[in-house]
Amino acid sequence: MIEVLARTLLYYDVEIAVKALKDKTVRLPGGLEVRLRQGTKAKLPLFLAEELVESEVAEYVEEDLVKKAELKKQLWAEGKNEKLERLDDSFYLKFRLYVRALERRKNAGDRNAEKELEELKTLFTDLVRSRMRKIAILAVLSPEVSRDHIANMTREEQILYVSLCNLLNEWTASMRKFVMGE
């Protein structure tokens, strides 16, 4: 579901920091040209940053991505509080980009990257389950979409929350009709 949405406008306004590995001039939509010089950093629209990284013209600035320490910190905060902790809108996307960077290093023979990827799978699964449980509880307790609840969610979690609320409302209405004839 999210993979399909990722290729739409879900991340249209996200900019990602990259570091140029070689000199290159790139053309942005609308005709604007950006000249990258080797070693310089720039924040670029996600689609362009991904394209430059895939073509090995640039690499992600890892300090701007979500890494293991931040994932652990967030997991600890979620476990400490019954309420949904605030996450950066692009948390999962930035984590995904970090995972991709680790996979490239792993494929280049870096055993540390392989080990870290295994650790990240567990941490990530625990975080997603914790947040998903809290989102499901919010939807069940109040199946009307609430801006207050959405404020602490990422883009992807907002989609889950709205979908759950809609599903619960539809189910409740169908049960009323089935049982009460309404």
Backbone as a printed PyTorch tensor [residue, N CA C, xyz], in Angstrom:
tensor([[[  0.8210,  -1.1950,   0.0000],
         [  0.0000,   0.0000,   0.0000],
         [  0.8680,   1.2640,   0.0000]],

        [[  1.7750,   1.3780,   0.9760],
         [  2.6120,   2.5720,   1.0830],
         [  3.6030,   2.6390,  -0.0690]],

        [[  4.1050,   1.4820,  -0.5050],
         [  5.0540,   1.4490,  -1.6250],
         [  4.4230,   2.0750,  -2.8640]],

        [[  3.1490,   1.7670,  -3.0980],
         [  2.4340,   2.3480,  -4.2330],
         [  2.2660,   3.8520,  -4.0200]],

        [[  1.8710,   4.2440,  -2.8150],
         [  1.6820,   5.6650,  -2.5190],
         [  2.9880,   6.4470,  -2.5990]],

        [[  4.0950,   5.7930,  -2.3080],
         [  5.3910,   6.4720,  -2.3440],
         [  5.7110,   6.9620,  -3.7480]],

        [[  5.1350,   6.3150,  -4.7480],
         [  5.3770,   6.7340,  -6.1250],
         [  4.3810,   7.7950,  -6.5860]],

        [[  3.5490,   8.2820,  -5.6680],
         [  2.5900,   9.3320,  -5.9970],
         [  3.0510,  10.6280,  -5.3460]],

        [[  2.1190,  11.3950,  -4.8330],
         [  2.4430,  12.6860,  -4.2330],
         [  2.6840,  12.6210,  -2.7280]],

        [[  2.7400,  11.4340,  -2.1520],
         [  2.8920,  11.3030,  -0.7040],
         [  4.1110,  12.0630,  -0.1870]],

        [[  5.1960,  12.0280,  -0.9340],
         [  6.4320,  12.6780,  -0.4910],
         [  6.8220,  13.8620,  -1.3870]],

        [[  5.8590,  14.4540,  -2.0670],
         [  6.1610,  15.5090,  -3.0320],
         [  6.9340,  16.6830,  -2.4470]],

        [[  6.7390,  16.9800,  -1.1720],
         [  7.3690,  18.1590,  -0.5740],
         [  8.5940,  17.8280,   0.2820]],

        [[  9.0230,  16.5770,   0.2670],
         [ 10.1580,  16.1690,   1.0970],
         [ 11.4640,  16.4640,   0.3680]],

        [[ 12.3570,  17.1120,   1.0980],
         [ 13.6980,  17.3520,   0.5670],
         [ 14.6850,  16.5260,   1.3750]],

        [[ 15.6470,  15.9500,   0.6900],
         [ 16.6430,  15.0770,   1.3050],
         [ 18.0320,  15.6380,   1.0210]],

        [[ 18.8620,  15.6400,   2.0570],
         [ 20.2320,  16.1330,   1.9010],
         [ 21.0990,  15.0710,   1.2320]],

        [[ 21.8330,  15.5090,   0.2150],
         [ 22.7890,  14.6370,  -0.4650],
         [ 24.1340,  15.3430,  -0.5490]],

        [[ 25.1620,  14.5450,  -0.7190],
         [ 26.5160,  15.0640,  -0.9110],
         [ 26.9650,  14.6060,  -2.2950]],

        [[ 27.3910,  15.5560,  -3.1190],
         [ 27.8030,  15.2380,  -4.4860],
         [ 29.1090,  14.4480,  -4.4770]],

        [[ 29.1380,  13.3710,  -5.2440],
         [ 30.3450,  12.5600,  -5.3840],
         [ 31.1530,  12.9860,  -6.6010]],

        [[ 30.4980,  13.7190,  -7.5020],
         [ 31.1660,  14.2490,  -8.6940],
         [ 30.4260,  15.4930,  -9.1510]],

        [[ 31.0710,  16.2810,  -9.9770],
         [ 30.4370,  17.4850, -10.5190],
         [ 29.3120,  17.0780, -11.4670]],

        [[ 28.1910,  17.7710, -11.3390],
         [ 27.0390,  17.4330, -12.1850],
         [ 26.0660,  18.6030, -12.1760]],

        [[ 25.4810,  18.9020, -13.3200],
         [ 24.4100,  19.8840, -13.4100],
         [ 23.1160,  19.1160, -13.6290]],

        [[ 22.1290,  19.3810, -12.7730],
         [ 20.8420,  18.6950, -12.8920],
         [ 19.7420,  19.7240, -13.1130]],

        [[ 18.7630,  19.3140, -13.8790],
         [ 17.6390,  20.1960, -14.1890],
         [ 16.4360,  19.7750, -13.3540]],

        [[ 15.8930,  20.7390, -12.6190],
         [ 14.7040,  20.5040, -11.8040],
         [ 13.4600,  20.7630, -12.6460]],

        [[ 12.3090,  20.2420, -12.2080],
         [ 11.0660,  20.5730, -12.9070],
         [ 10.8980,  22.0930, -12.9520]],

        [[ 10.4690,  22.5860, -14.0710],
         [ 10.3250,  24.0260, -14.2240],
         [ 11.5520,  24.6510, -14.8790]],

        [[ 12.5580,  23.8280, -15.1670],
         [ 13.7220,  24.3130, -15.8930],
         [ 14.8770,  24.8310, -15.0540]],

        [[ 14.6970,  24.9260, -13.7570],
         [ 15.7720,  25.4160, -12.8970],
         [ 16.9260,  24.4210, -12.9000]],

        [[ 18.1430,  24.9300, -13.1050],
         [ 19.3160,  24.0660, -13.0910],
         [ 20.0710,  24.2280, -11.7830]],

        [[ 20.5200,  23.0970, -11.2370],
         [ 21.3140,  23.0960, -10.0140],
         [ 22.6600,  22.4790, -10.3630]],

        [[ 23.7080,  23.2130, -10.0300],
         [ 25.0550,  22.7150, -10.3090],
         [ 25.6380,  22.1380,  -9.0280]],

        [[ 25.9010,  20.8600,  -9.0530],
         [ 26.4970,  20.1970,  -7.9000],
         [ 27.9970,  20.0790,  -8.1290]],

        [[ 28.7430,  20.4310,  -7.0920],
         [ 30.1930,  20.2840,  -7.1630],
         [ 30.5930,  19.1940,  -6.1900]],

        [[ 31.5450,  18.3920,  -6.5920],
         [ 31.9920,  17.2750,  -5.7720],
         [ 32.2760,  17.7330,  -4.3460]],

        [[ 31.6900,  17.0080,  -3.3810],
         [ 31.9100,  17.2970,  -1.9670],
         [ 30.9170,  18.2600,  -1.3500]],

        [[ 30.1250,  18.9480,  -2.1670],
         [ 29.1530,  19.8900,  -1.6090],
         [ 27.8670,  19.1570,  -1.2370]],

        [[ 27.1500,  19.7420,  -0.2980],
         [ 25.8830,  19.1760,   0.1570],
         [ 24.7450,  20.0650,  -0.3220]],

        [[ 23.6150,  19.4270,  -0.6020],
         [ 22.4290,  20.1710,  -1.0310],
         [ 21.1900,  19.3990,  -0.6160]],

        [[ 20.1280,  20.1430,  -0.3000],
         [ 18.8250,  19.5130,  -0.0420],
         [ 18.0540,  19.5690,  -1.3490]],

        [[ 17.6350,  18.4010,  -1.7990],
         [ 16.9470,  18.2930,  -3.0800],
         [ 15.6340,  17.5410,  -2.9080]],

        [[ 14.6950,  17.7410,  -3.8430],
         [ 13.4550,  16.9650,  -3.7820],
         [ 13.7790,  15.4660,  -3.7790]],

        [[ 12.9920,  14.7080,  -3.0580],
         [ 13.2430,  13.2790,  -2.8830],
         [ 13.5010,  12.5560,  -4.1980]],

        [[ 12.6390,  12.7730,  -5.1920],
         [ 12.7780,  12.0340,  -6.4510],
         [ 14.1350,  12.2870,  -7.0930]],

        [[ 14.6220,  13.5230,  -6.9920],
         [ 15.9080,  13.8660,  -7.5890],
         [ 17.0630,  13.3040,  -6.7610]],

        [[ 16.9380,  13.3970,  -5.4380],
         [ 17.9730,  12.8420,  -4.5550],
         [ 18.1210,  11.3420,  -4.8080]],

        [[ 16.9920,  10.6340,  -4.8980],
         [ 17.0440,   9.1860,  -5.1500],
         [ 17.7020,   8.8810,  -6.4910]],

        [[ 17.3500,   9.6570,  -7.4930],
         [ 17.9130,   9.4520,  -8.8280],
         [ 19.4320,   9.6540,  -8.8200]],

        [[ 19.8980,  10.6960,  -8.1340],
         [ 21.3330,  10.9780,  -8.0770],
         [ 22.0860,   9.9060,  -7.2960]],

        [[ 21.4840,   9.4160,  -6.2250],
         [ 22.1260,   8.3570,  -5.4320],
         [ 22.1790,   7.0630,  -6.2380]],

        [[ 21.0820,   6.7190,  -6.9040],
         [ 21.0510,   5.4920,  -7.7030],
         [ 22.0670,   5.5370,  -8.8410]],

        [[ 22.2740,   6.7090,  -9.4180],
         [ 23.2370,   6.8330, -10.5180],
         [ 24.6550,   7.1130, -10.0180]],

        [[ 24.8410,   7.0360,  -8.6950],
         [ 26.1430,   7.1950,  -8.0430],
         [ 26.7910,   8.5600,  -8.2870]],

        [[ 25.9490,   9.5760,  -8.4630],
         [ 26.4230,  10.9500,  -8.5880],
         [ 26.4820,  11.5920,  -7.2090]],

        [[ 25.6730,  11.0700,  -6.2760],
         [ 25.6080,  11.6240,  -4.9180],
         [ 25.3640,  10.4950,  -3.9290]],

        [[ 25.5060,  10.8300,  -2.6550],
         [ 25.1620,   9.9080,  -1.5780],
         [ 24.3390,  10.6770,  -0.5600]],

        [[ 23.5210,   9.9560,   0.1940],
         [ 22.7290,  10.6110,   1.2240],
         [ 23.6440,  11.1140,   2.3300]],

        [[ 23.2800,  12.2540,   2.9140],
         [ 23.9870,  12.7630,   4.0850],
         [ 23.4050,  11.9960,   5.2670]],

        [[ 24.1540,  11.0240,   5.7600],
         [ 23.6160,  10.0980,   6.7610],
         [ 23.2200,  10.7750,   8.0630]],

        [[ 23.8240,  11.9190,   8.3910],
         [ 23.4360,  12.6190,   9.6270],
         [ 21.9770,  13.0530,   9.5840]],

        [[ 21.4320,  13.2490,   8.3900],
         [ 20.0470,  13.6920,   8.2430],
         [ 19.0520,  12.5310,   8.1730]],

        [[ 19.5560,  11.3060,   8.1500],
         [ 18.6800,  10.1480,   8.0590],
         [ 18.4120,   9.5840,   9.4490]],

        [[ 17.4340,   8.7030,   9.5500],
         [ 17.1030,   8.0520,  10.8210],
         [ 17.9670,   6.8040,  10.9380]],

        [[ 18.8340,   6.8040,  11.9440],
         [ 19.7550,   5.6850,  12.1490],
         [ 19.3740,   4.9150,  13.4080]],

        [[ 20.1870,   3.9280,  13.7300],
         [ 19.8760,   3.0130,  14.8370],
         [ 19.6750,   3.7430,  16.1580]],

        [[ 20.5270,   4.6960,  16.4840],
         [ 20.4160,   5.4000,  17.7700],
         [ 19.0710,   6.1170,  17.8880]],

        [[ 18.6470,   6.7640,  16.8120],
         [ 17.3620,   7.4730,  16.8410],
         [ 16.1960,   6.4830,  16.9160]],

        [[ 16.3280,   5.3710,  16.2330],
         [ 15.2930,   4.3410,  16.2790],
         [ 15.1540,   3.7890,  17.6980]],

        [[ 16.2800,   3.5150,  18.3510],
         [ 16.2670,   3.0180,  19.7370],
         [ 15.6440,   4.0460,  20.6750]],

        [[ 16.0150,   5.2990,  20.4970],
         [ 15.4860,   6.3820,  21.3350],
         [ 13.9680,   6.4710,  21.1900]],

        [[ 13.4900,   6.3810,  19.9640],
         [ 12.0520,   6.4710,  19.7150],
         [ 11.3220,   5.2630,  20.2960]],

        [[ 11.9080,   4.0980,  20.1610],
         [ 11.3060,   2.8860,  20.7130],
         [ 11.2170,   2.9820,  22.2330]],

        [[ 12.2490,   3.4900,  22.8680],
         [ 12.2510,   3.6770,  24.3170],
         [ 11.1430,   4.6550,  24.7240]],

        [[ 11.0230,   5.7680,  23.9980],
         [ 10.0000,   6.7770,  24.3040],
         [  8.5970,   6.1980,  24.1340]],

        [[  8.3870,   5.3990,  23.1050],
         [  7.0710,   4.7850,  22.8760],
         [  6.7110,   3.8250,  24.0070]],

        [[  7.6880,   3.0820,  24.4860],
         [  7.4310,   2.1250,  25.5540],
         [  7.1490,   2.7860,  26.8850]],

        [[  7.6390,   3.9970,  27.0500],
         [  7.5020,   4.7310,  28.3040],
         [  6.1610,   5.4540,  28.4210]],

        [[  5.5180,   5.7010,  27.3130],
         [  4.3240,   6.5340,  27.2910],
         [  3.1760,   5.8050,  26.5920]],

        [[  1.9870,   5.9010,  27.1490],
         [  0.8150,   5.2820,  26.5230],
         [  0.3210,   6.0840,  25.3190]],

        [[  0.6510,   7.3700,  25.2910],
         [  0.2450,   8.2060,  24.1630],
         [  1.2560,   8.0680,  23.0300]],

        [[  0.7840,   8.3610,  21.8410],
         [  1.6260,   8.3090,  20.6560],
         [  2.6370,   9.4530,  20.7030]],

        [[  3.9070,   9.1130,  20.6560],
         [  4.9590,  10.1280,  20.6570],
         [  5.0130,  10.8010,  19.2880]],

        [[  5.3900,  12.0550,  19.2770],
         [  5.4960,  12.7800,  18.0130],
         [  6.6930,  12.2680,  17.2140]],

        [[  6.4650,  12.0230,  15.9360],
         [  7.5260,  11.6180,  15.0180],
         [  7.5950,  12.6220,  13.8820]],

        [[  8.7820,  12.8490,  13.3890],
         [  8.9610,  13.6830,  12.2030],
         [  8.1170,  13.0950,  11.0760]],

        [[  7.4970,  13.9540,  10.3090],
         [  6.6370,  13.5550,   9.2040],
         [  7.3110,  12.5540,   8.2630]],

        [[  8.6110,  12.6910,   8.0990],
         [  9.3550,  11.8580,   7.1480],
         [ 10.2010,  10.7950,   7.8380]],

        [[  9.8630,  10.4520,   9.0740],
         [ 10.6550,   9.5080,   9.8620],
         [ 10.8920,   8.1980,   9.1150]],

        [[  9.8210,   7.5590,   8.6560],
         [  9.9560,   6.2580,   7.9990],
         [ 10.6920,   6.3750,   6.6700]],

        [[ 10.4370,   7.4330,   5.9440],
         [ 11.1390,   7.6430,   4.6810],
         [ 12.6400,   7.7890,   4.9210]],

        [[ 13.0090,   8.5950,   5.8970],
         [ 14.4340,   8.7930,   6.1850],
         [ 15.0710,   7.5140,   6.7160]],

        [[ 14.3080,   6.7160,   7.4170],
         [ 14.8190,   5.4230,   7.8650],
         [ 14.9980,   4.4950,   6.6640]],

        [[ 14.0510,   4.5050,   5.7590],
         [ 14.1310,   3.6870,   4.5420],
         [ 15.3840,   4.0270,   3.7430]],

        [[ 15.6790,   5.3130,   3.6180],
         [ 16.8660,   5.7270,   2.8680],
         [ 18.1440,   5.2650,   3.5610]],

        [[ 18.1380,   5.2860,   4.8910],
         [ 19.3030,   4.7930,   5.6360],
         [ 19.4700,   3.2860,   5.4160]],

        [[ 18.3660,   2.5530,   5.4440],
         [ 18.4180,   1.1070,   5.1990],
         [ 18.9760,   0.8350,   3.8040]],

        [[ 18.5460,   1.6050,   2.8260],
         [ 19.0670,   1.4250,   1.4620],
         [ 20.5690,   1.6860,   1.4040]],

        [[ 21.0210,   2.7150,   2.1300],
         [ 22.4600,   3.0140,   2.1680],
         [ 23.2220,   1.8470,   2.8010]],

        [[ 22.6560,   1.2830,   3.8700],
         [ 23.2860,   0.1180,   4.5120],
         [ 23.3070,  -1.0860,   3.5670]],

        [[ 22.2380,  -1.2770,   2.8240],
         [ 22.1900,  -2.4000,   1.8780],
         [ 23.2600,  -2.2570,   0.8010]],

        [[ 23.4960,  -1.0270,   0.3440],
         [ 24.5650,  -0.8050,  -0.6410],
         [ 25.9230,  -1.1660,  -0.0400]],

        [[ 26.1250,  -0.7650,   1.2220],
         [ 27.3930,  -1.0910,   1.8910],
         [ 27.5210,  -2.6000,   2.1030]],

        [[ 26.4200,  -3.2320,   2.4670],
         [ 26.4240,  -4.6960,   2.6550],
         [ 26.7900,  -5.3930,   1.3470]],

        [[ 26.1850,  -4.9520,   0.2530],
         [ 26.4570,  -5.5490,  -1.0580],
         [ 27.8960,  -5.3160,  -1.5110]],

        [[ 28.5260,  -4.2980,  -0.9330],
         [ 29.9340,  -4.0250,  -1.2350],
         [ 30.8600,  -4.8250,  -0.3120]],

        [[ 30.2580,  -5.6760,   0.5530],
         [ 31.0510,  -6.5500,   1.4060],
         [ 31.2450,  -6.0950,   2.8390]],

        [[ 30.5440,  -5.0660,   3.2650],
         [ 30.6800,  -4.5490,   4.6310],
         [ 29.8750,  -5.4300,   5.5980]],

        [[ 30.5650,  -6.2250,   6.4030],
         [ 29.8970,  -7.1320,   7.3540],
         [ 29.2060,  -6.3660,   8.4850]],

        [[ 29.7440,  -5.2120,   8.8620],
         [ 29.1050,  -4.4010,   9.9070],
         [ 27.7290,  -3.9220,   9.4500]],

        [[ 27.6300,  -3.5760,   8.1740],
         [ 26.3460,  -3.1320,   7.6280],
         [ 25.3310,  -4.2680,   7.6810]],

        [[ 25.7770,  -5.4740,   7.3670],
         [ 24.8910,  -6.6420,   7.4060],
         [ 24.3760,  -6.8800,   8.8250]],

        [[ 25.2660,  -6.7860,   9.8030],
         [ 24.8800,  -6.9800,  11.2020],
         [ 23.8990,  -5.8900,  11.6490]],

        [[ 24.1870,  -4.6510,  11.2720],
         [ 23.3040,  -3.5510,  11.6630],
         [ 21.9210,  -3.7040,  11.0420]],

        [[ 21.8630,  -4.1500,   9.7950],
         [ 20.5660,  -4.3650,   9.1440],
         [ 19.7180,  -5.3690,   9.9160]],

        [[ 20.3330,  -6.4240,  10.4090],
         [ 19.6000,  -7.4220,  11.1940],
         [ 19.0580,  -6.8100,  12.4840]],

        [[ 19.8750,  -6.0130,  13.1570],
         [ 19.4330,  -5.3530,  14.3930],
         [ 18.2920,  -4.3840,  14.1080]],

        [[ 18.4050,  -3.6610,  13.0020],
         [ 17.3940,  -2.6660,  12.6510],
         [ 16.0360,  -3.3030,  12.3650]],

        [[ 16.0420,  -4.4920,  11.7740],
         [ 14.7730,  -5.1790,  11.4850],
         [ 13.9690,  -5.3850,  12.7630]],

        [[ 14.6460,  -5.8460,  13.8030],
         [ 13.9670,  -6.0990,  15.0770],
         [ 13.4780,  -4.8000,  15.7070]],

        [[ 14.3490,  -3.8070,  15.7640],
         [ 13.9750,  -2.5180,  16.3590],
         [ 12.8100,  -1.8890,  15.6070]],

        [[ 12.8920,  -1.9200,  14.2870],
         [ 11.8510,  -1.3250,  13.4570],
         [ 10.5120,  -2.0300,  13.6640]],

        [[ 10.5330,  -3.3500,  13.6680],
         [  9.3000,  -4.1150,  13.8720],
         [  8.6780,  -3.7830,  15.2210]],

        [[  9.4960,  -3.7000,  16.2540],
         [  8.9890,  -3.3570,  17.5900],
         [  8.3690,  -1.9620,  17.6080]],

        [[  9.0260,  -1.0060,  16.9650],
         [  8.5020,   0.3640,  16.9340],
         [  7.1770,   0.4230,  16.1800]],

        [[  7.1300,  -0.2000,  15.0150],
         [  5.9030,  -0.1700,  14.2060],
         [  4.7480,  -0.8290,  14.9550]],

        [[  5.0040,  -1.9580,  15.5960],
         [  3.9310,  -2.6400,  16.3450],
         [  3.4290,  -1.7860,  17.4990]],

        [[  4.3360,  -1.1400,  18.2040],
         [  3.9430,  -0.2850,  19.3230],
         [  3.0810,   0.8790,  18.8360]],

        [[  3.5170,   1.5230,  17.7780],
         [  2.7730,   2.6720,  17.2560],
         [  1.4530,   2.2290,  16.6200]],

        [[  1.4750,   1.1000,  15.9300],
         [  0.2600,   0.5890,  15.3030],
         [ -0.7950,   0.2680,  16.3630]],

        [[ -0.3740,  -0.3210,  17.4650],
         [ -1.3020,  -0.6310,  18.5670],
         [ -1.9480,   0.6510,  19.0790]],

        [[ -1.1510,   1.6910,  19.2830],
         [ -1.6760,   2.9630,  19.7950],
         [ -2.6320,   3.6070,  18.7920]],

        [[ -2.2970,   3.5160,  17.5170],
         [ -3.1570,   4.0890,  16.4760],
         [ -4.4790,   3.3250,  16.4100]],

        [[ -4.4200,   2.0090,  16.5080],
         [ -5.6460,   1.2000,  16.4860],
         [ -6.5370,   1.5390,  17.6790]],

        [[ -5.9320,   1.7210,  18.8400],
         [ -6.7050,   2.0880,  20.0370],
         [ -7.3780,   3.4420,  19.8360]],

        [[ -6.6480,   4.4090,  19.2800],
         [ -7.2400,   5.7310,  19.0130],
         [ -8.4400,   5.6030,  18.0810]],

        [[ -8.2980,   4.7990,  17.0360],
         [ -9.3810,   4.6370,  16.0610],
         [-10.5920,   3.9430,  16.6830]],

        [[-10.3600,   2.9550,  17.5190],
         [-11.4670,   2.2300,  18.1570],
         [-12.1880,   3.1160,  19.1660]],

        [[-11.4260,   3.8540,  19.9610],
         [-12.0370,   4.7020,  20.9900],
         [-12.8060,   5.8710,  20.3990]],

        [[-12.3490,   6.3630,  19.2590],
         [-13.0130,   7.4880,  18.6160],
         [-12.8390,   7.3560,  17.1050]],

        [[-13.7750,   6.6610,  16.4480],
         [-13.6020,   6.4020,  15.0250],
         [-13.8140,   7.6050,  14.1010]],

        [[-14.0350,   8.7700,  14.6840],
         [-14.0820,   9.9860,  13.8670],
         [-12.6640,  10.5370,  13.7950]],

        [[-12.1880,  10.8220,  12.5980],
         [-10.8200,  11.3130,  12.4060],
         [-10.6260,  12.5980,  13.1990]],

        [[ -9.5430,  12.6440,  13.9550],
         [ -9.2520,  13.7930,  14.8090],
         [ -7.9090,  14.4140,  14.4400]],

        [[ -7.9170,  15.7260,  14.2260],
         [ -6.6610,  16.4380,  13.9230],
         [ -5.6750,  16.3310,  15.0750]],

        [[ -6.1930,  16.2980,  16.2880],
         [ -5.3100,  16.1720,  17.4540],
         [ -4.5340,  14.8610,  17.4090]],

        [[ -5.2010,  13.7870,  17.0170],
         [ -4.5320,  12.4870,  16.9410],
         [ -3.5230,  12.4590,  15.7950]],

        [[ -3.8950,  13.0260,  14.6810],
         [ -3.0360,  13.0070,  13.4910],
         [ -1.7450,  13.7930,  13.7010]],

        [[ -1.7730,  14.7710,  14.5780],
         [ -0.6140,  15.6520,  14.7790],
         [  0.6670,  14.9020,  15.1240]],

        [[  0.5680,  13.7830,  15.8200],
         [  1.7620,  13.0380,  16.2310],
         [  2.1140,  11.8900,  15.2900]],

        [[  1.4130,  11.8010,  14.1790],
         [  1.6200,  10.6770,  13.2560],
         [  2.4290,  11.0830,  12.0360]],

        [[  3.1070,  10.0930,  11.4730],
         [  3.7980,  10.2990,  10.2000],
         [  2.7600,  10.2430,   9.0820]],

        [[  3.1830,  10.5530,   7.8870],
         [  2.2790,  10.4920,   6.7340],
         [  1.6850,   9.0890,   6.5790]],

        [[  2.5430,   8.0940,   6.6980],
         [  2.1070,   6.7070,   6.5220],
         [  1.1220,   6.3040,   7.6120]],

        [[  1.3790,   6.7370,   8.8330],
         [  0.4860,   6.4190,   9.9530],
         [ -0.8500,   7.1360,   9.8110]],

        [[ -0.8440,   8.3210,   9.2500],
         [ -2.0940,   9.0390,   9.0140],
         [ -2.9830,   8.2560,   8.0570]],

        [[ -2.3780,   7.6560,   7.0520],
         [ -3.1350,   6.8340,   6.1020],
         [ -3.7530,   5.6420,   6.8290]],

        [[ -2.9690,   4.9920,   7.6770],
         [ -3.4770,   3.8590,   8.4600],
         [ -4.6310,   4.3000,   9.3560]],

        [[ -4.4440,   5.3900,  10.0800],
         [ -5.4470,   5.8870,  11.0240],
         [ -6.7610,   6.2330,  10.3120]],

        [[ -6.6820,   6.9840,   9.2350],
         [ -7.8920,   7.3730,   8.5000],
         [ -8.5760,   6.1270,   7.9280]],

        [[ -7.7880,   5.1980,   7.4080],
         [ -8.3580,   3.9470,   6.8720],
         [ -9.0660,   3.1500,   7.9630]],

        [[ -8.4360,   3.0460,   9.1300],
         [ -9.0670,   2.3300,  10.2500],
         [-10.3590,   3.0090,  10.6830]],

        [[-10.3280,   4.3330,  10.8060],
         [-11.5430,   5.0710,  11.1980],
         [-12.6580,   4.8350,  10.1910]],

        [[-12.3360,   4.9270,   8.9050],
         [-13.3440,   4.7010,   7.8680],
         [-13.8950,   3.2820,   7.9340]],

        [[-13.0150,   2.3090,   8.0870],
         [-13.4380,   0.9120,   8.1740],
         [-14.3350,   0.6850,   9.3880]],

        [[-13.9460,   1.2240,  10.5230],
         [-14.7490,   1.0590,  11.7430],
         [-16.1080,   1.7360,  11.6130]],

        [[-16.1460,   2.9120,  11.0040],
         [-17.4250,   3.6010,  10.7950],
         [-18.3270,   2.8160,   9.8510]],

        [[-17.7560,   2.3030,   8.7660],
         [-18.5410,   1.5000,   7.8180],
         [-19.0720,   0.2350,   8.4830]],

        [[-18.2190,  -0.4240,   9.2470],
         [-18.6220,  -1.6600,   9.9180],
         [-19.7330,  -1.3850,  10.9320]],

        [[-19.5810,  -0.3180,  11.7100],
         [-20.5990,   0.0380,  12.7040],
         [-21.9330,   0.3320,  12.0200]],

        [[-21.8890,   1.0860,  10.9260],
         [-23.1150,   1.4130,  10.1930],
         [-23.7620,   0.1480,   9.6250]],

        [[-22.9540,  -0.7560,   9.0930],
         [-23.5260,  -1.9850,   8.5240],
         [-24.1160,  -2.8750,   9.6180]],

        [[-23.5090,  -2.8890,  10.7810],
         [-24.0510,  -3.6780,  11.8960],
         [-25.3590,  -3.0740,  12.3950]],

        [[-25.4220,  -1.7390,  12.4540],
         [-26.6790,  -1.0840,  12.8520],
         [-27.7910,  -1.4540,  11.8770]],

        [[-27.4550,  -1.3930,  10.5980],
         [-28.4470,  -1.7110,   9.5750],
         [-28.8620,  -3.1800,   9.6770]],

        [[-27.9110,  -4.0590,   9.8640],
         [-28.1860,  -5.4950,   9.9580],
         [-29.0340,  -5.8320,  11.1850]],

        [[-28.6580,  -5.2780,  12.3240],
         [-29.3300,  -5.6270,  13.5790],
         [-30.5800,  -4.7900,  13.8050]],

        [[-30.4800,  -3.4850,  13.6060],
         [-31.5670,  -2.5710,  13.9490],
         [-32.4580,  -2.2240,  12.7560]],

        [[-32.0080,  -2.5700,  11.5540],
         [-32.7950,  -2.2500,  10.3750],
         [-32.7230,  -0.7870,   9.9880]],

        [[-31.7460,  -0.0810,  10.5170],
         [-31.6230,   1.3650,  10.2140],
         [-31.0130,   1.5910,   8.8610]]])
